Amino acid sequence: MLSSIHPLGERARHQKWALTVAAYVLGSSLGGLVTGLAAGTIGTAIAAVWTPPLSIMAFVVAVLAAGGLWADQGTGRLITLQRQVNEDWLDEYRGWVYGIGFGFQLGLGWITIITSSLVYLTFVLAALTGSVSLGALVGLTFGLTRALPVLLTASIHSPRELVSFHKRMAGWFTPARRLAITAQGIASVSALVVAI
């Protein structure tokens, strides 16, 4: 979305960037909330039948985080839909419509291409809370956090600024990936320590 929703593009489409972004952030937050509610509901249903000890839950998290780490390093493969949001919407609808639509789909976390297993781990953790409200909070936080990078586009008002922005973003890819992999490794080891 960072390549589509920025002041330069919104101005070219005769839309208001601030309104589109507000709708996008709202949509993503709502999408995350929906998935978090679903995960929390599943976790609550499981907890009503059987509440596993903390050590078992921690072991499950450790194994899933380690498996995700393996997949994210390129040795495994993530199961994901090969689908993205429909960019035709940019020309067919008002900014607030595609903003909320794109945001909601991306905030759900699972109906577009997933590039990191941390997305799956987030919603497993939401389920492991065993609480609808805590699961919803995890999902809401996910959706909001996923949307906030769009604010980085606020200063793009010319083609030159857009090219410069994309170069900076490309430069952040490797450090961000390393940070995500490191965080996942820490999560796996920490959960294993709790399990033991």
Secondary structure, DSSP 4 states (H G I P E B T S, - for coil): -TTTSSHHHHHHTT--HHHHHHHHHHHHHHHHHHHHHHHHHHHHHHHHH----HHHHHHHHHHHHHHHHHHHTTSS----------TTHHHHS-HHHHHHHHHHHHHHSSSS----THHHHHHHHHHHTT-HHHHHHHHHHHHHHHHGGGGGGGG--SHHHHHHHHHHHHHHHHHHHHHHHHHHHHHHHHHHHHH-
